[in-house]
Amino acid sequence: MNNLPTQKPSISWSYNVDMSSSNVYDKYSKPYEEQLQRTIRLQQQAHKFAEPDNQNFEEAVDCFTNFLIQSWSLRDWLMQSGFDKNELEEYVNNDKYLILCKDMANHQKHQKITRYTPQNDFITGEVVMGVTTPISKSWDPFSQKSFFGIMAWNIGKPVDVIEVIDKCVESWQQYISKK
């Protein structure tokens, strides 16, 4: 015997949005602006981890990974907003920080890049530390400061993740401002 109800239950949704001061749906004049602003907010959050300690490694890597993936996604938002794909690809391929962002985002998202040949060959601590991220706590002997660095063979030294994040935002803003 079938005890299932014969009619679908009715579900009503209610949204409580205060639209008296401004229309929240008109906040951004162009679709990509939402993603650009998200990227900038994530950049600001990443700066909390400018100085690593032994307690914040995983939280920092999560924050950096989120930034890199969202920053790289801005490329798709720009194309959906009418930017020329070929011109955008050329710009990205001539910017070492956006290339690093692209490769890191895809590495962190998929663990192994198989759809294209990355321009960065990452060094992971998989064997030593049991993690697969190329982000590690690094030391600059000249400034005598520790930082979170991205380890890539072709660069030859750890690149400060905060520097990469700042340069990515700067590069995206420069590209957009030229259009």
N, CA, C and O atoms as a DFTB+ gen file, in Angstrom:
716 C
 N C O
     1  1       0.829      -1.175       0.000
     2  2       0.000       0.000       0.000
     3  2       0.884       1.252       0.000
     4  3       1.864       1.329       0.741
     5  1       0.533       2.212      -0.824
     6  2       1.304       3.436      -0.976
     7  2       0.810       4.484       0.010
     8  3      -0.341       4.914      -0.071
     9  1       1.671       4.904       0.946
    10  2       1.300       5.909       1.948
    11  2       1.815       7.303       1.607
    12  3       1.787       8.195       2.455
    13  1       2.278       7.499       0.394
    14  2       2.795       8.797       0.000
    15  2       1.650       9.769      -0.272
    16  3       0.601       9.359      -0.770
    17  1       1.836      11.046       0.047
    18  2       0.776      12.023      -0.229
    19  2       0.547      12.139      -1.737
    20  3       1.476      11.972      -2.528
    21  1      -0.668      12.419      -2.119
    22  2      -1.004      12.511      -3.540
    23  2      -0.752      13.904      -4.108
    24  3      -0.673      14.060      -5.326
    25  1      -0.626      14.908      -3.262
    26  2      -0.358      16.262      -3.721
    27  2       0.966      16.755      -3.147
    28  3       1.358      16.395      -2.037
    29  1       1.641      17.589      -3.933
    30  2       2.862      18.193      -3.435
    31  2       2.515      19.206      -2.361
    32  3       1.528      19.931      -2.485
    33  1       3.323      19.262      -1.302
    34  2       3.067      20.296      -0.295
    35  2       3.379      21.676      -0.868
    36  3       4.273      21.828      -1.702
    37  1       2.657      22.641      -0.425
    38  2       2.868      24.015      -0.875
    39  2       3.966      24.654      -0.030
    40  3       3.932      24.601       1.199
    41  1       4.926      25.250      -0.699
    42  2       6.030      25.923      -0.003
    43  2       6.000      27.380      -0.409
    44  3       5.968      27.704      -1.596
    45  1       6.011      28.250       0.570
    46  2       6.061      29.670       0.227
    47  2       7.375      30.243       0.726
    48  3       7.861      29.898       1.803
    49  1       7.931      31.120      -0.082
    50  2       9.197      31.759       0.235
    51  2       8.930      33.209       0.577
    52  3       8.061      33.858      -0.005
    53  1       9.688      33.694       1.523
    54  2       9.559      35.087       1.907
    55  2      10.948      35.697       1.994
    56  3      11.853      35.123       2.599
    57  1      11.107      36.860       1.386
    58  2      12.381      37.565       1.428
    59  2      12.186      38.880       2.150
    60  3      11.265      39.635       1.838
    61  1      13.035      39.153       3.099
    62  2      12.954      40.393       3.844
    63  2      14.147      41.256       3.438
    64  3      15.201      41.214       4.072
    65  1      13.969      42.033       2.379
    66  2      15.028      42.877       1.866
    67  2      14.588      44.323       1.996
    68  3      13.544      44.710       1.470
    69  1      15.376      45.117       2.691
    70  2      15.083      46.538       2.833
    71  2      15.577      47.256       1.586
    72  3      16.780      47.423       1.390
    73  1      14.665      47.667       0.767
    74  2      15.033      48.325      -0.475
    75  2      14.716      49.811      -0.422
    76  3      14.637      50.468      -1.460
    77  1      14.533      50.350       0.792
    78  2      14.175      51.756       0.917
    79  2      15.326      52.698       0.558
    80  3      15.093      53.772       0.003
    81  1      16.568      52.303       0.870
    82  2      17.687      53.202       0.612
    83  2      18.219      53.072      -0.809
    84  3      18.588      54.074      -1.423
    85  1      18.264      51.867      -1.334
    86  2      18.699      51.666      -2.707
    87  2      18.263      50.285      -3.149
    88  3      18.009      49.405      -2.327
    89  1      18.182      50.111      -4.412
    90  2      17.800      48.821      -4.951
    91  2      19.033      47.918      -4.953
    92  3      19.990      48.174      -5.683
    93  1      19.010      46.866      -4.138
    94  2      20.173      45.986      -4.019
    95  2      20.506      45.293      -5.331
    96  3      21.640      44.861      -5.536
    97  1      19.533      45.185      -6.209
    98  2      19.776      44.517      -7.477
    99  2      20.434      45.438      -8.498
   100  3      20.857      44.984      -9.562
   101  1      20.522      46.709      -8.186
   102  2      21.176      47.673      -9.070
   103  2      22.491      48.168      -8.476
   104  3      22.978      49.234      -8.851
   105  1      23.063      47.405      -7.556
   106  2      24.276      47.841      -6.882
   107  2      25.446      47.974      -7.856
   108  3      26.262      48.887      -7.731
   109  1      25.524      47.074      -8.809
   110  2      26.628      47.070      -9.764
   111  2      26.091      47.400     -11.148
   112  3      25.090      46.834     -11.587
   113  1      26.759      48.312     -11.828
   114  2      26.282      48.714     -13.152
   115  2      26.675      47.705     -14.231
   116  3      26.042      47.650     -15.285
   117  1      27.719      46.905     -13.974
   118  2      28.155      45.886     -14.926
   119  2      28.300      44.566     -14.174
   120  3      28.725      44.557     -13.018
   121  1      27.953      43.454     -14.814
   122  2      27.982      42.162     -14.101
   123  2      29.312      41.814     -13.450
   124  3      29.322      41.275     -12.343
   125  1      30.445      42.107     -14.109
   126  2      31.743      41.724     -13.554
   127  2      32.077      42.457     -12.264
   128  3      32.904      41.983     -11.485
   129  1      31.439      43.622     -12.018
   130  2      31.771      44.428     -10.834
   131  2      31.503      43.670      -9.534
   132  3      32.209      43.862      -8.543
   133  1      30.501      42.823      -9.538
   134  2      30.211      42.017      -8.342
   135  2      31.400      41.114      -8.018
   136  3      31.824      41.024      -6.866
   137  1      31.930      40.453      -9.035
   138  2      33.059      39.552      -8.820
   139  2      34.329      40.319      -8.486
   140  3      35.119      39.867      -7.657
   141  1      34.536      41.460      -9.109
   142  2      35.705      42.286      -8.800
   143  2      35.655      42.729      -7.336
   144  3      36.664      42.659      -6.636
   145  1      34.508      43.176      -6.877
   146  2      34.386      43.610      -5.479
   147  2      34.557      42.439      -4.516
   148  3      35.123      42.614      -3.436
   149  1      34.085      41.258      -4.879
   150  2      34.293      40.062      -4.050
   151  2      35.790      39.778      -3.938
   152  3      36.292      39.466      -2.859
   153  1      36.494      39.889      -5.060
   154  2      37.933      39.658      -5.086
   155  2      38.660      40.658      -4.191
   156  3      39.594      40.290      -3.479
   157  1      38.241      41.899      -4.224
   158  2      38.863      42.931      -3.380
   159  2      38.596      42.657      -1.899
   160  3      39.486      42.834      -1.066
   161  1      37.386      42.229      -1.570
   162  2      37.102      41.875      -0.163
   163  2      37.971      40.704       0.290
   164  3      38.466      40.697       1.418
   165  1      38.158      39.716      -0.581
   166  2      39.012      38.573      -0.245
   167  2      40.471      38.986      -0.121
   168  3      41.202      38.434       0.701
   169  1      40.898      39.943      -0.921
   170  2      42.252      40.491      -0.802
   171  2      42.433      41.081       0.596
   172  3      43.448      40.841       1.250
   173  1      41.465      41.839       1.038
   174  2      41.543      42.454       2.369
   175  2      41.595      41.388       3.457
   176  3      42.340      41.527       4.428
   177  1      40.813      40.332       3.301
   178  2      40.832      39.240       4.285
   179  2      42.191      38.544       4.299
   180  3      42.677      38.154       5.360
   181  1      42.797      38.389       3.146
   182  2      44.092      37.696       3.046
   183  2      45.179      38.436       3.811
   184  3      46.110      37.816       4.325
   185  1      45.070      39.737       3.888
   186  2      46.100      40.521       4.582
   187  2      46.164      40.196       6.079
   188  3      47.149      40.528       6.738
   189  1      45.138      39.559       6.615
   190  2      45.196      39.112       8.013
   191  2      46.304      38.088       8.222
   192  3      46.771      37.879       9.342
   193  1      46.719      37.452       7.129
   194  2      47.714      36.380       7.221
   195  2      49.075      36.802       6.668
   196  3      49.878      35.957       6.273
   197  1      49.325      38.089       6.643
   198  2      50.598      38.588       6.124
   199  2      51.776      38.055       6.937
   200  3      52.860      37.834       6.398
   201  1      51.558      37.850       8.231
   202  2      52.610      37.293       9.089
   203  2      52.151      35.937       9.609
   204  3      51.277      35.862      10.472
   205  1      52.737      34.875       9.089
   206  2      52.303      33.535       9.508
   207  2      52.749      33.178      10.917
   208  3      53.760      33.669      11.420
   209  1      51.973      32.321      11.526
   210  2      52.400      31.707      12.779
   211  2      52.063      30.222      12.688
   212  3      51.471      29.776      11.706
   213  1      52.425      29.485      13.675
   214  2      52.229      28.039      13.623
   215  2      50.775      27.626      13.803
   216  3      50.442      26.453      13.638
   217  1      49.910      28.571      14.140
   218  2      48.515      28.242      14.396
   219  2      47.601      28.512      13.208
   220  3      46.482      27.999      13.179
   221  1      48.038      29.300      12.228
   222  2      47.098      29.747      11.209
   223  2      47.347      29.204       9.799
   224  3      46.794      29.739       8.839
   225  1      48.145      28.179       9.652
   226  2      48.494      27.689       8.323
   227  2      47.273      27.274       7.504
   228  3      47.081      27.763       6.391
   229  1      46.454      26.384       8.040
   230  2      45.318      25.875       7.262
   231  2      44.302      26.967       6.961
   232  3      43.771      27.033       5.853
   233  1      44.032      27.815       7.930
   234  2      43.091      28.919       7.717
   235  2      43.636      29.879       6.648
   236  3      42.885      30.361       5.800
   237  1      44.923      30.144       6.698
   238  2      45.546      31.019       5.705
   239  2      45.470      30.397       4.314
   240  3      45.110      31.081       3.355
   241  1      45.797      29.125       4.188
   242  2      45.743      28.457       2.890
   243  2      44.314      28.478       2.348
   244  3      44.109      28.698       1.154
   245  1      43.334      28.251       3.209
   246  2      41.930      28.327       2.778
   247  2      41.604      29.715       2.241
   248  3      40.969      29.846       1.195
   249  1      42.032      30.741       2.949
   250  2      41.785      32.124       2.538
   251  2      42.477      32.430       1.211
   252  3      41.867      33.006       0.311
   253  1      43.737      32.050       1.088
   254  2      44.482      32.304      -0.146
   255  2      43.867      31.539      -1.323
   256  3      43.724      32.080      -2.420
   257  1      43.510      30.288      -1.081
   258  2      42.905      29.469      -2.128
   259  2      41.595      30.088      -2.596
   260  3      41.332      30.165      -3.796
   261  1      40.784      30.523      -1.656
   262  2      39.520      31.166      -2.007
   263  2      39.778      32.392      -2.876
   264  3      39.111      32.589      -3.891
   265  1      40.747      33.216      -2.477
   266  2      41.069      34.388      -3.284
   267  2      41.483      33.978      -4.694
   268  3      40.947      34.503      -5.671
   269  1      42.430      33.049      -4.813
   270  2      42.960      32.667      -6.118
   271  2      41.873      32.138      -7.042
   272  3      41.839      32.482      -8.223
   273  1      40.990      31.308      -6.515
   274  2      39.904      30.758      -7.339
   275  2      38.929      31.861      -7.743
   276  3      38.528      31.942      -8.905
   277  1      38.547      32.708      -6.791
   278  2      37.618      33.797      -7.116
   279  2      38.257      34.813      -8.059
   280  3      37.595      35.323      -8.963
   281  1      39.531      35.107      -7.855
   282  2      40.223      36.045      -8.734
   283  2      40.286      35.488     -10.149
   284  3      40.033      36.215     -11.109
   285  1      40.618      34.220     -10.289
   286  2      40.679      33.630     -11.620
   287  2      39.283      33.580     -12.250
   288  3      39.157      33.695     -13.469
   289  1      38.250      33.413     -11.449
   290  2      36.878      33.403     -11.964
   291  2      36.473      34.751     -12.536
   292  3      35.562      34.823     -13.361
   293  1      37.132      35.813     -12.114
   294  2      36.832      37.142     -12.652
   295  2      37.008      37.143     -14.170
   296  3      36.291      37.861     -14.868
   297  1      37.925      36.371     -14.681
   298  2      38.125      36.250     -16.133
   299  2      36.812      35.845     -16.805
   300  3      36.425      36.441     -17.810
   301  1      36.130      34.843     -16.264
   302  2      34.855      34.396     -16.838
   303  2      33.796      35.487     -16.750
   304  3      33.027      35.697     -17.688
   305  1      33.765      36.178     -15.615
   306  2      32.799      37.270     -15.439
   307  2      33.050      38.378     -16.458
   308  3      32.106      38.962     -16.990
   309  1      34.321      38.667     -16.730
   310  2      34.648      39.695     -17.714
   311  2      34.176      39.277     -19.108
   312  3      33.614      40.089     -19.844
   313  1      34.401      38.027     -19.465
   314  2      33.954      37.553     -20.772
   315  2      32.427      37.597     -20.871
   316  3      31.879      37.981     -21.904
   317  1      31.742      37.200     -19.786
   318  2      30.280      37.255     -19.777
   319  2      29.768      38.693     -19.846
   320  3      28.625      38.934     -20.234
   321  1      30.615      39.634     -19.472
   322  2      30.243      41.052     -19.504
   323  2      30.594      41.710     -20.838
   324  3      30.412      42.916     -21.004
   325  1      31.097      40.920     -21.785
   326  2      31.348      41.444     -23.120
   327  2      32.794      41.736     -23.461
   328  3      33.079      42.211     -24.560
   329  1      33.715      41.467     -22.553
   330  2      35.130      41.666     -22.872
   331  2      35.567      40.604     -23.880
   332  3      35.101      39.465     -23.834
   333  1      36.448      40.978     -24.775
   334  2      36.923      40.091     -25.827
   335  2      37.796      38.984     -25.234
   336  3      38.781      39.261     -24.549
   337  1      37.426      37.731     -25.503
   338  2      38.126      36.579     -24.930
   339  2      39.590      36.530     -25.369
   340  3      40.473      36.317     -24.538
   341  1      39.857      36.723     -26.650
   342  2      41.236      36.642     -27.148
   343  2      42.111      37.745     -26.564
   344  3      43.263      37.506     -26.201
   345  1      41.570      38.934     -26.478
   346  2      42.308      40.057     -25.898
   347  2      42.596      39.812     -24.412
   348  3      43.683      40.105     -23.914
   349  1      41.602      39.272     -23.732
   350  2      41.744      38.957     -22.307
   351  2      42.799      37.871     -22.102
   352  3      43.630      37.974     -21.200
   353  1      42.768      36.831     -22.938
   354  2      43.754      35.752     -22.833
   355  2      45.170      36.276     -23.069
   356  3      46.108      35.881     -22.377
   357  1      45.315      37.161     -24.044
   358  2      46.625      37.739     -24.322
   359  2      47.123      38.552     -23.127
   360  3      48.297      38.479     -22.762
   361  1      46.226      39.322     -22.524
   362  2      46.592      40.126     -21.357
   363  2      47.053      39.220     -20.213
   364  3      48.100      39.454     -19.609
   365  1      46.264      38.188     -19.923
   366  2      46.600      37.251     -18.838
   367  2      47.939      36.581     -19.112
   368  3      48.775      36.475     -18.214
   369  1      48.150      36.129     -20.342
   370  2      49.378      35.397     -20.681
   371  2      50.622      36.261     -20.667
   372  3      51.735      35.739     -20.745
   373  1      50.459      37.575     -20.570
   374  2      51.598      38.486     -20.470
   375  2      51.761      39.064     -19.063
   376  3      52.538      39.996     -18.855
   377  1      51.036      38.517     -18.117
   378  2      51.094      39.008     -16.739
   379  2      51.486      37.842     -15.828
   380  3      50.694      36.925     -15.616
   381  1      52.702      37.879     -15.295
   382  2      53.197      36.737     -14.513
   383  2      52.347      36.451     -13.279
   384  3      52.246      35.300     -12.853
   385  1      51.734      37.483     -12.699
   386  2      50.918      37.265     -11.506
   387  2      49.575      36.626     -11.851
   388  3      49.088      35.770     -11.113
   389  1      48.975      37.037     -12.965
   390  2      47.711      36.415     -13.367
   391  2      47.935      34.980     -13.839
   392  3      47.079      34.118     -13.638
   393  1      49.086      34.723     -14.466
   394  2      49.420      33.338     -14.841
   395  2      49.582      32.489     -13.578
   396  3      49.086      31.365     -13.510
   397  1      50.272      33.032     -12.590
   398  2      50.447      32.322     -11.325
   399  2      49.086      32.095     -10.656
   400  3      48.827      31.020     -10.114
   401  1      48.224      33.109     -10.699
   402  2      46.875      32.987     -10.146
   403  2      46.102      31.877     -10.859
   404  3      45.471      31.038     -10.216
   405  1      46.157      31.880     -12.179
   406  2      45.466      30.858     -12.983
   407  2      45.949      29.456     -12.605
   408  3      45.143      28.572     -12.313
   409  1      47.264      29.262     -12.612
   410  2      47.817      27.944     -12.319
   411  2      47.538      27.514     -10.880
   412  3      47.215      26.353     -10.630
   413  1      47.663      28.441      -9.943
   414  2      47.384      28.111      -8.536
   415  2      45.904      27.797      -8.324
   416  3      45.562      26.839      -7.630
   417  1      45.036      28.598      -8.918
   418  2      43.588      28.361      -8.769
   419  2      43.227      26.974      -9.290
   420  3      42.491      26.229      -8.643
   421  1      43.748      26.639     -10.455
   422  2      43.436      25.331     -11.030
   423  2      44.102      24.197     -10.256
   424  3      43.520      23.122     -10.112
   425  1      45.305      24.425      -9.763
   426  2      45.979      23.409      -8.949
   427  2      45.217      23.178      -7.646
   428  3      44.979      22.036      -7.252
   429  1      44.842      24.252      -6.993
   430  2      44.144      24.124      -5.715
   431  2      42.736      23.541      -5.899
   432  3      42.249      22.796      -5.048
   433  1      42.100      23.883      -6.999
   434  2      40.734      23.407      -7.244
   435  2      40.712      21.941      -7.679
   436  3      39.853      21.173      -7.244
   437  1      41.657      21.556      -8.536
   438  2      41.625      20.215      -9.134
   439  2      42.755      19.299      -8.656
   440  3      42.768      18.120      -9.010
   441  1      43.677      19.796      -7.883
   442  2      44.861      19.119      -7.372
   443  2      45.877      18.821      -8.466
   444  3      47.081      18.922      -8.232
   445  1      45.418      18.462      -9.633
   446  2      46.318      18.198     -10.760
   447  2      45.722      18.868     -11.994
   448  3      44.539      18.705     -12.292
   449  1      46.546      19.613     -12.697
   450  2      46.085      20.310     -13.897
   451  2      46.253      19.373     -15.086
   452  3      47.364      18.937     -15.387
   453  1      45.144      19.062     -15.764
   454  2      45.190      18.128     -16.884
   455  2      44.658      18.730     -18.193
   456  3      44.873      18.151     -19.258
   457  1      43.978      19.865     -18.138
   458  2      43.361      20.423     -19.348
   459  2      44.279      21.354     -20.128
   460  3      43.976      21.725     -21.262
   461  1      45.379      21.725     -19.532
   462  2      46.359      22.562     -20.213
   463  2      47.701      22.353     -19.530
   464  3      47.770      21.765     -18.451
   465  1      48.747      22.828     -20.147
   466  2      50.077      22.734     -19.549
   467  2      50.330      24.010     -18.765
   468  3      50.447      25.083     -19.355
   469  1      50.416      23.910     -17.436
   470  2      50.634      25.120     -16.633
   471  2      52.017      25.717     -16.891
   472  3      52.971      25.011     -17.217
   473  1      52.093      27.021     -16.737
   474  2      53.379      27.697     -16.907
   475  2      54.217      27.651     -15.638
   476  3      55.400      27.992     -15.654
   477  1      53.598      27.228     -14.539
   478  2      54.301      27.131     -13.262
   479  2      54.319      25.678     -12.821
   480  3      53.286      25.008     -12.800
   481  1      55.493      25.205     -12.472
   482  2      55.673      23.846     -11.976
   483  2      55.819      23.938     -10.462
   484  3      56.882      24.288      -9.947
   485  1      54.745      23.622      -9.763
   486  2      54.713      23.827      -8.324
   487  2      55.429      22.740      -7.547
   488  3      55.453      21.573      -7.941
   489  1      56.004      23.150      -6.449
   490  2      56.645      22.242      -5.502
   491  2      55.657      22.081      -4.358
   492  3      55.267      23.063      -3.726
   493  1      55.257      20.859      -4.093
   494  2      54.326      20.641      -2.987
   495  2      55.037      19.929      -1.855
   496  3      56.043      19.248      -2.059
   497  1      54.505      20.096      -0.674
   498  2      55.070      19.453       0.500
   499  2      54.434      18.114       0.772
   500  3      54.465      17.627       1.902
   501  1      53.857      17.510      -0.250
   502  2      53.112      16.265      -0.101
   503  2      53.931      15.182       0.594
   504  3      53.436      14.503       1.493
   505  1      55.159      15.027       0.184
   506  2      55.988      13.966       0.740
   507  2      56.430      14.295       2.161
   508  3      56.426      13.427       3.034
   509  1      56.805      15.532       2.387
   510  2      57.364      15.920       3.673
   511  2      56.283      16.214       4.705
   512  3      56.331      15.699       5.822
   513  1      55.308      17.040       4.336
   514  2      54.339      17.522       5.319
   515  2      52.968      16.863       5.212
   516  3      52.127      17.063       6.089
   517  1      52.722      16.091       4.173
   518  2      51.430      15.459       3.999
   519  2      50.371      16.388       3.432
   520  3      49.183      16.081       3.525
   521  1      50.760      17.514       2.850
   522  2      49.815      18.438       2.232
   523  2      50.153      18.583       0.756
   524  3      51.299      18.387       0.351
   525  1      49.155      18.925      -0.040
   526  2      49.376      19.021      -1.483
   527  2      49.425      20.462      -1.983
   528  3      49.525      20.690      -3.188
   529  1      49.358      21.413      -1.097
   530  2      49.411      22.801      -1.535
   531  2      50.840      23.264      -1.746
   532  3      51.729      22.900      -0.976
   533  1      51.075      24.069      -2.785
   534  2      52.403      24.653      -2.962
   535  2      52.632      25.874      -2.081
   536  3      53.669      26.529      -2.185
   537  1      51.674      26.183      -1.219
   538  2      51.818      27.307      -0.295
   539  2      52.472      26.777       0.979
   540  3      52.036      25.776       1.548
   541  1      53.517      27.462       1.410
   542  2      54.203      27.027       2.626
   543  2      54.680      28.243       3.405
   544  3      54.763      29.350       2.875
   545  1      54.985      28.014       4.652
   546  2      55.592      29.066       5.459
   547  2      57.039      29.207       4.989
   548  3      57.790      28.232       4.946
   549  1      57.410      30.421       4.645
   550  2      58.741      30.669       4.076
   551  2      59.485      31.709       4.896
   552  3      58.906      32.406       5.728
   553  1      60.773      31.793       4.640
   554  2      61.636      32.714       5.386
   555  2      62.473      33.515       4.404
   556  3      63.098      32.953       3.505
   557  1      62.484      34.828       4.579
   558  2      63.338      35.696       3.763
   559  2      64.557      36.063       4.604
   560  3      64.436      36.817       5.570
   561  1      65.726      35.539       4.250
   562  2      66.920      35.808       5.063
   563  2      67.371      37.273       5.011
   564  3      68.069      37.736       5.913
   565  1      66.981      37.995       3.971
   566  2      67.395      39.389       3.852
   567  2      66.582      40.307       4.762
   568  3      67.134      41.163       5.453
   569  1      65.260      40.114       4.751
   570  2      64.409      40.952       5.606
   571  2      64.243      40.355       7.002
   572  3      63.740      41.009       7.915
   573  1      64.676      39.097       7.153
   574  2      64.541      38.384       8.426
   575  2      63.073      38.250       8.838
   576  3      62.738      38.362      10.017
   577  1      62.199      38.008       7.846
   578  2      60.763      37.869       8.108
   579  2      60.232      36.583       7.494
   580  3      60.703      36.127       6.453
   581  1      59.243      36.014       8.165
   582  2      58.567      34.858       7.593
   583  2      57.324      35.344       6.840
   584  3      56.766      36.402       7.130
   585  1      56.918      34.537       5.874
   586  2      55.752      34.862       5.062
   587  2      55.212      33.565       4.471
   588  3      55.892      32.540       4.486
   589  1      53.990      33.613       3.951
   590  2      53.454      32.476       3.224
   591  2      53.899      32.616       1.776
   592  3      53.621      33.624       1.126
   593  1      54.593      31.596       1.276
   594  2      55.119      31.655      -0.077
   595  2      54.551      30.564      -0.958
   596  3      54.169      29.492      -0.488
   597  1      54.504      30.858      -2.243
   598  2      54.133      29.871      -3.255
   599  2      55.440      29.328      -3.822
   600  3      56.304      30.085      -4.265
   601  1      55.567      28.022      -3.799
   602  2      56.786      27.367      -4.251
   603  2      56.608      26.889      -5.694
   604  3      55.765      26.036      -5.974
   605  1      57.411      27.447      -6.604
   606  2      57.376      27.032      -8.001
   607  2      58.811      26.899      -8.513
   608  3      59.637      27.788      -8.303
   609  1      59.100      25.791      -9.180
   610  2      60.450      25.523      -9.667
   611  2      60.963      26.629     -10.578
   612  3      62.110      27.060     -10.455
   613  1      60.113      27.086     -11.491
   614  2      60.579      28.034     -12.497
   615  2      60.850      29.424     -11.930
   616  3      61.539      30.216     -12.572
   617  1      60.333      29.739     -10.759
   618  2      60.587      31.039     -10.135
   619  2      61.869      30.983      -9.321
   620  3      62.598      31.972      -9.238
   621  1      62.146      29.841      -8.726
   622  2      63.412      29.641      -8.035
   623  2      63.428      30.038      -6.576
   624  3      64.374      29.704      -5.863
   625  1      62.414      30.738      -6.109
   626  2      62.315      31.099      -4.696
   627  2      60.833      31.262      -4.371
   628  3      60.021      31.475      -5.271
   629  1      60.482      31.164      -3.111
   630  2      59.075      31.339      -2.755
   631  2      58.601      32.762      -3.079
   632  3      59.304      33.739      -2.823
   633  1      57.408      32.852      -3.641
   634  2      56.802      34.145      -3.944
   635  2      55.769      34.425      -2.860
   636  3      54.901      33.593      -2.595
   637  1      55.858      35.577      -2.242
   638  2      54.938      35.963      -1.177
   639  2      53.504      35.952      -1.694
   640  3      53.188      36.652      -2.657
   641  1      52.642      35.171      -1.070
   642  2      51.246      35.059      -1.504
   643  2      50.547      36.417      -1.451
   644  3      49.740      36.729      -2.327
   645  1      50.842      37.212      -0.453
   646  2      50.209      38.534      -0.336
   647  2      50.618      39.408      -1.524
   648  3      49.800      40.164      -2.049
   649  1      51.869      39.307      -1.946
   650  2      52.321      40.049      -3.131
   651  2      51.543      39.600      -4.367
   652  3      51.106      40.429      -5.165
   653  1      51.371      38.288      -4.520
   654  2      50.617      37.750      -5.663
   655  2      49.186      38.269      -5.638
   656  3      48.660      38.707      -6.660
   657  1      48.565      38.219      -4.475
   658  2      47.181      38.673      -4.335
   659  2      47.056      40.149      -4.691
   660  3      46.169      40.534      -5.453
   661  1      47.936      40.967      -4.146
   662  2      47.877      42.412      -4.429
   663  2      48.108      42.695      -5.910
   664  3      47.415      43.525      -6.499
   665  1      49.073      42.015      -6.511
   666  2      49.379      42.234      -7.931
   667  2      48.240      41.748      -8.829
   668  3      47.982      42.346      -9.874
   669  1      47.560      40.674      -8.435
   670  2      46.413      40.199      -9.221
   671  2      45.308      41.245      -9.252
   672  3      44.777      41.564     -10.317
   673  1      44.964      41.773      -8.096
   674  2      43.918      42.796      -8.040
   675  2      44.333      44.009      -8.865
   676  3      43.536      44.550      -9.631
   677  1      45.571      44.426      -8.705
   678  2      46.090      45.567      -9.465
   679  2      46.019      45.298     -10.976
   680  3      45.625      46.173     -11.747
   681  1      46.396      44.105     -11.386
   682  2      46.376      43.755     -12.808
   683  2      44.963      43.741     -13.369
   684  3      44.726      44.251     -14.464
   685  1      44.020      43.159     -12.627
   686  2      42.623      43.143     -13.093
   687  2      42.093      44.575     -13.216
   688  3      41.441      44.919     -14.202
   689  1      42.377      45.402     -12.214
   690  2      41.891      46.779     -12.250
   691  2      42.492      47.556     -13.415
   692  3      41.800      48.357     -14.044
   693  1      43.767      47.332     -13.709
   694  2      44.408      47.997     -14.844
   695  2      43.760      47.570     -16.158
   696  3      43.499      48.403     -17.027
   697  1      43.504      46.283     -16.297
   698  2      42.883      45.776     -17.529
   699  2      41.501      46.404     -17.713
   700  3      41.167      46.884     -18.796
   701  1      40.716      46.396     -16.662
   702  2      39.350      46.930     -16.742
   703  2      39.368      48.431     -17.034
   704  3      38.557      48.926     -17.817
   705  1      40.286      49.144     -16.409
   706  2      40.325      50.602     -16.589
   707  2      40.689      51.007     -18.022
   708  3      40.363      52.115     -18.449
   709  1      41.357      50.128     -18.761
   710  2      41.738      50.423     -20.146
   711  2      40.572      50.223     -21.118
   712  3      40.663      50.598     -22.287
   713  1      39.502      49.644     -20.642
   714  2      38.360      49.351     -21.516
   715  2      37.287      50.393     -21.445
   716  3      36.269      50.277     -22.126
